Amino acid sequence: MDGDQSLGGFSTEGLAQIAPNLQGVVDAGDLSGFVTLLWRKGEVAQVNTLGMRDIAAGLPMTRDTLFRIASMTKPITSVALMMLVEEGKVSLDDPITKWAPEFSNMKVLKSATGPLDEVYDAPRDITIDDLMTHRSGLAYGFTSVGPIAHAYEKALGSPIGNPHAPDIWMERLAELPLSYPPGDRFHYSHATDVLGFLVGRIAGMGFREFLMERILGPLGMTDTDFWCPPEKRDRMAKLYRVNPETDKLQDVSFLHEDAPPAFCGGGGGLISTADDYLTFARLMLGKGELNGVRLLKPQTVELMTTNRLTDAQREIPFMGIPFWMGQGFGLGLSVITDPEKQAWMGAGSKGAFGWPGAFGTWWQADPAEDMVMLYLIQNSMPLGPEAASQLATGQRMGGRVALPVFQKLVYGALGK
């Protein structure tokens, strides 16, 4: 290797720029800290641990710090469902009413922002494919505007930690009207939570149990779960937000559960670490196989990482931005279709895939570069009704630009 080439074929000089650029964001008080990890061509090329996992206790970020990964849970749930597809227990075209009769005879709002009593009969049942591509017509309160946004909050509670057992939650969700008819458009929603509970019903066990036995256990992802047991809590990163009144970071961490929660949300409930999620990302990069453990066939992973949205569906803004320019959505994952046009998920080659989380966590697997990028922070975004308008803009500029800076520096270190 020549003097300027570091591990994984990156330029040493290029990689050396990442930490100081991100440290500046911590020093400015925009974010509490980062763990970033780069893996390429069979080796970990760089790990950065910057700032604090717990400011008040003076505990620094470490490589094994635990993070709430929010919607980075969704790709794992999607793999669970596709394992059952491969076993012939369910197909993408199946109506979900086969296992979730609660969702029979759904109503659709005449206007997605209009009165809750102005509805019509859904033209067809929601399918598994609709759930996997967020085209079910279900919603989140925070991605909706108007009466339906507040109805979600009232019926279900918080999108991340809610008080209801799965079956009661499913019933409550099914009582709400759909925002759009099934198949009509991508509307980000609780669909993947529903998917997780369907995995449990189809497999005849709890969803958490399925993940433990069939995915997390076999892959050795021992730090990934829906709760943080007492012996690991000192490793957990606190969740912060900038308090608009003091302009300082404020701890808004969730309370710890005494045991695994009744509601293990496939849409956003997992806690994980950089190395655990690297394992999952490498499984996907390896087309369903890692270290001799095969969970999916290569063609299944190819299907998951191929855009399924129509051109018309990609014209519709997401979170108030033209999100689908240069990228599409497969089964539980977004995928870059045109790197030149693609701006909203940072940098990446054609075919690179991933999905972020609401607390600022992000990952991408790039098959063309044989690379995985992981970026973990704990920055609380507002997830109440109608919050989507703020999600696109985030809070303080420094916290917002840190991810694109990381992405561009990584590809810059490859000479891209």
C-alpha positions in Angstrom: 0.0 0.0 0.0 1.4 3.4 -0.8 1.7 6.1 1.8 -1.6 7.8 1.2 -3.8 4.7 1.0 -5.3 3.6 4.3 -7.5 0.5 5.1 -10.2 -0.2 2.6 -8.6 1.8 -0.2 -9.5 5.2 1.3 -7.0 8.1 1.2 -5.6 8.5 4.7 -5.7 12.3 4.3 -9.4 12.1 3.2 -10.4 10.0 6.2 -8.5 12.3 8.6 -10.9 15.1 7.7 -14.0 13.4 9.0 -13.4 13.5 12.8 -12.5 17.3 13.0 -15.5 18.3 10.9 -17.9 16.3 13.1 -16.2 17.4 16.3 -16.9 21.0 15.3 -20.7 20.2 15.5 -20.2 18.8 19.0 -18.1 21.8 20.1 -20.8 24.2 18.8 -23.4 22.4 21.0 -25.5 21.2 18.1 -25.2 17.5 18.9 -24.0 15.5 21.9 -21.8 13.2 20.0 -21.2 10.6 17.2 -20.2 7.1 16.5 -19.3 6.6 12.8 -18.0 3.4 11.2 -16.7 2.7 7.7 -16.4 -0.8 6.4 -15.0 -1.5 3.0 -13.8 -4.6 1.1 -13.7 -6.9 4.1 -12.3 -4.6 6.8 -13.3 -1.8 9.2 -11.5 1.2 7.7 -12.4 3.8 10.4 -14.4 4.2 13.6 -14.9 7.7 15.1 -16.2 8.1 18.7 -16.8 11.8 19.3 -18.5 13.8 22.1 -20.6 12.4 24.9 -23.1 9.6 25.3 -24.1 11.2 28.6 -23.2 14.9 29.1 -24.3 15.2 32.7 -22.3 12.1 33.8 -19.3 13.0 31.6 -19.4 9.7 29.8 -17.8 9.7 26.3 -19.1 8.0 23.1 -17.5 4.6 22.7 -17.6 2.0 19.9 -20.0 -0.2 21.9 -22.4 2.7 22.8 -26.1 1.7 22.5 -28.4 3.9 20.4 -32.1 4.0 19.8 -32.0 3.4 16.0 -35.7 4.2 15.4 -36.7 3.5 11.7 -33.4 1.7 11.1 -35.5 -1.1 12.7 -37.6 -1.2 9.5 -35.2 -3.0 7.2 -34.7 -5.8 9.9 -38.5 -6.3 10.1 -38.7 -6.4 6.3 -36.0 -9.2 6.3 -38.1 -11.1 8.8 -41.2 -10.9 6.6 -39.2 -11.9 3.5 -37.9 -15.0 5.3 -41.5 -16.1 5.7 -42.1 -15.3 2.0 -39.3 -17.7 1.1 -40.8 -20.4 3.3 -44.1 -20.1 1.4 -46.0 -19.0 4.5 -47.0 -15.6 2.9 -46.7 -13.8 -0.4 -46.4 -10.1 -1.2 -49.8 -10.1 -3.0 -51.6 -11.6 0.1 -54.2 -9.3 1.7 -53.2 -8.7 5.3 -56.8 -9.6 6.4 -55.7 -13.2 6.2 -53.9 -12.7 9.5 -55.3 -9.3 10.6 -59.0 -9.4 10.1 -59.2 -6.1 12.0 -58.3 -4.4 8.7 -61.3 -5.7 6.8 -63.7 -3.1 5.3 -61.4 -0.2 5.7 -62.6 3.4 5.0 -60.6 6.0 3.1 -60.6 9.8 3.8 -62.1 11.8 0.9 -59.4 14.3 1.6 -56.2 13.3 3.5 -56.4 16.6 5.5 -60.2 16.7 5.7 -62.8 15.7 8.3 -62.7 12.1 9.7 -66.3 11.4 8.9 -66.0 12.2 5.2 -64.9 8.7 3.9 -65.6 6.1 1.3 -65.0 2.3 1.2 -61.5 1.2 0.4 -61.4 -0.2 -3.2 -59.4 -3.2 -2.0 -57.7 -4.7 1.0 -54.2 -3.7 2.0 -51.6 -6.2 0.8 -48.2 -7.2 2.3 -46.5 -5.4 -0.6 -48.5 -2.2 0.3 -47.1 -2.4 3.9 -43.5 -3.0 2.7 -43.6 0.0 0.4 -45.6 2.4 2.6 -48.4 2.4 0.1 -51.0 1.0 2.5 -52.8 4.3 3.1 -51.9 4.0 6.8 -50.1 7.0 8.3 -48.2 8.4 11.2 -49.5 11.4 13.1 -46.2 13.1 12.5 -46.4 12.6 8.7 -50.0 13.7 8.5 -51.7 17.1 8.6 -55.2 17.9 9.9 -57.7 15.9 11.9 -56.2 12.4 11.1 -52.8 13.5 12.5 -54.4 14.2 15.9 -56.6 11.1 15.7 -53.4 9.0 15.4 -51.9 10.6 18.5 -55.2 10.1 20.5 -55.7 6.5 19.5 -52.2 5.2 19.6 -50.0 7.5 21.7 -46.4 8.2 20.7 -45.1 6.6 17.5 -42.0 5.2 19.2 -43.1 4.1 22.7 -46.8 3.4 23.1 -48.7 1.9 26.1 -50.8 -0.6 24.2 -50.3 -4.4 23.8 -50.0 -5.4 20.1 -53.5 -6.8 19.5 -55.2 -3.7 21.1 -52.9 -1.4 19.1 -53.8 -3.2 15.9 -57.5 -2.8 16.6 -57.1 0.9 17.4 -55.1 1.5 14.2 -57.7 -0.4 12.1 -60.5 1.8 13.4 -58.9 4.9 11.9 -59.6 5.7 8.2 -56.9 5.4 5.7 -55.4 8.6 4.3 -55.2 7.2 0.8 -56.5 4.1 -1.0 -54.1 1.1 -0.8 -51.5 1.2 -3.5 -52.1 4.8 -4.3 -48.9 6.5 -3.0 -45.9 6.3 -0.6 -47.2 7.8 2.7 -44.8 7.0 5.5 -46.6 5.2 8.3 -47.0 2.6 11.0 -47.1 0.0 8.2 -43.8 -1.7 9.3 -45.2 -2.0 12.9 -48.1 -3.8 11.5 -45.7 -5.9 9.4 -43.8 -6.9 12.6 -47.0 -8.1 14.3 -48.0 -10.0 11.2 -44.6 -11.8 11.2 -45.5 -12.9 14.7 -49.0 -14.0 13.8 -47.8 -15.9 10.7 -44.9 -17.6 12.5 -47.0 -18.3 15.6 -44.8 -16.6 18.1 -44.1 -13.1 19.4 -42.4 -10.8 16.9 -39.4 -10.1 19.3 -39.0 -13.9 19.8 -38.9 -14.3 16.0 -36.2 -11.7 15.6 -34.1 -13.2 18.4 -34.4 -16.8 17.2 -34.2 -16.3 13.5 -32.1 -13.1 12.8 -30.4 -11.5 15.8 -29.2 -14.8 17.4 -27.9 -16.5 14.3 -26.0 -13.3 13.2 -24.6 -12.8 16.7 -26.2 -9.3 17.1 -26.2 -9.6 20.9 -26.6 -5.9 21.6 -29.8 -5.4 19.6 -33.1 -5.6 21.3 -36.3 -3.7 22.1 -35.1 -2.7 25.6 -31.9 -2.1 27.4 -31.3 -4.5 30.3 -29.9 -2.9 33.6 -26.4 -4.3 33.1 -26.0 -2.4 29.8 -27.6 0.9 30.7 -24.3 2.8 31.4 -23.5 2.1 27.7 -26.7 3.7 26.4 -26.5 7.1 24.7 -28.9 9.7 26.1 -31.3 11.3 23.7 -31.0 15.1 23.4 -32.7 18.0 21.8 -31.8 21.6 21.6 -34.1 23.4 24.1 -35.4 26.5 22.1 -35.5 28.6 25.3 -32.0 27.9 26.6 -30.5 27.0 23.2 -28.7 24.2 25.0 -28.9 20.4 24.7 -31.6 19.0 27.0 -31.8 15.3 28.0 -35.2 13.9 26.7 -34.3 10.2 27.1 -37.0 7.6 27.3 -37.6 5.9 30.6 -36.0 2.4 30.8 -38.4 -0.6 30.8 -38.1 -3.2 33.6 -38.5 -6.0 31.0 -38.9 -6.2 27.2 -42.0 -4.2 26.4 -45.3 -5.7 25.3 -45.2 -3.5 22.2 -42.1 -4.3 20.2 -42.5 -2.0 17.2 -41.1 -3.3 14.0 -41.2 0.2 12.7 -38.9 1.8 15.2 -38.3 0.0 18.5 -34.8 -1.4 18.4 -31.7 -0.4 20.3 -28.4 -1.3 18.7 -24.7 -0.6 18.3 -22.5 0.3 15.4 -20.9 -3.2 15.2 -24.3 -5.0 15.5 -25.9 -2.9 12.7 -22.7 -3.4 10.6 -23.4 -7.1 10.9 -26.9 -6.6 9.5 -25.8 -4.2 6.7 -23.1 -6.7 5.7 -25.7 -9.5 5.5 -27.6 -7.3 3.0 -24.5 -6.4 1.1 -23.7 -10.1 1.0 -27.1 -10.7 -0.6 -28.5 -12.5 2.4 -25.5 -14.3 3.7 -22.8 -13.5 6.3 -20.1 -15.7 7.9 -21.8 -18.9 6.7 -25.2 -17.8 7.9 -27.7 -17.4 5.1 -31.1 -15.8 6.0 -32.3 -14.9 2.5 -31.6 -15.9 -1.1 -29.7 -13.5 -3.3 -32.7 -12.8 -5.5 -34.8 -11.9 -2.5 -32.3 -9.2 -1.4 -32.2 -8.0 -5.1 -36.0 -7.7 -5.0 -35.8 -5.7 -1.7 -33.2 -3.3 -3.1 -35.0 -2.6 -6.4 -37.3 0.4 -6.7 -41.0 -0.4 -6.7 -42.5 3.1 -6.7 -44.0 4.3 -10.0 -42.7 7.5 -11.7 -45.9 9.3 -10.6 -45.4 8.1 -7.0 -41.8 9.4 -7.0 -43.0 12.9 -8.1 -44.9 13.3 -4.8 -42.8 15.1 -2.1 -41.9 13.2 1.1 -41.5 15.2 4.3 -42.0 18.4 2.2 -39.0 17.7 0.0 -38.5 16.2 -3.5 -37.1 13.1 -1.8 -37.4 10.7 -4.6 -35.3 12.5 -7.2 -32.7 10.0 -8.1 -33.9 7.4 -5.6 -36.7 4.9 -5.1 -38.0 2.5 -2.5 -37.9 -1.2 -2.6 -39.2 -3.6 0.2 -38.3 -1.7 3.4 -35.3 0.1 1.9 -34.6 3.1 -0.2 -32.2 2.7 -3.2 -30.3 5.2 -5.2 -31.4 5.0 -8.9 -29.5 8.1 -10.2 -26.5 9.4 -8.2 -26.4 12.6 -10.3 -30.0 13.7 -9.3 -30.0 12.1 -5.9 -29.5 14.8 -3.2 -31.6 13.9 -0.1 -29.8 10.8 1.1 -26.3 12.3 0.7 -23.7 10.7 -1.6 -23.7 7.2 -3.0 -23.4 5.0 -6.1 -26.2 3.6 -8.2 -27.7 0.7 -6.3 -26.6 1.9 -2.8 -29.4 1.3 -0.2 -30.4 2.0 3.4 -33.0 3.7 5.5 -32.5 6.4 8.3 -34.0 6.8 11.8 -35.9 9.7 13.3 -33.2 10.4 16.0 -30.6 11.1 13.2 -29.2 7.6 12.8 -28.3 6.6 9.2 -26.7 3.8 7.3 -25.9 2.9 3.7 -24.6 -0.2 2.0 -23.0 0.5 -1.4 -22.5 -2.6 -3.4 -20.6 -0.8 -6.2 -18.0 0.2 -3.6 -18.3 -2.9 -1.4 -18.8 -0.5 1.5 -21.0 0.1 4.5 -21.3 3.5 6.2 -22.8 3.9 9.7 -23.6 7.2 11.4 -25.1 7.1 14.9 -26.3 10.1 16.9 -29.2 10.7 19.4 -30.9 13.9 18.4 -34.6 14.0 19.3 -36.9 15.2 16.6 -40.5 16.3 17.3 -42.8 13.3 16.5 -46.1 14.8 17.5 -49.0 15.4 15.1 -48.1 17.4 12.0 -44.4 17.4 12.8 -43.3 16.3 9.3 -43.0 19.9 8.2 -40.3 20.4 10.8 -38.5 17.0 10.2 -37.3 18.1 6.8 -35.6 21.2 8.3 -34.5 19.7 11.6 -33.5 22.1 14.4 -30.1 23.7 14.2 -28.1 24.0 11.0 -25.0 22.4 12.5 -26.8 19.2 13.5 -28.5 19.1 10.1 -25.4 19.5 7.9 -23.3 17.0 9.8 -24.6 13.9 8.0 -24.2 15.3 4.4 -20.7 16.5 5.4 -19.9 12.9 6.6 -21.2 11.4 3.5 -19.4 13.7 1.1 -16.1 13.3 3.0 -16.3 9.5 2.9 -16.8 9.5 -0.9 -14.2 12.2 -1.2 -11.7 9.9 0.6 -12.4 7.4 -2.3 -11.6 10.1 -4.8 -15.3 10.4 -5.8 
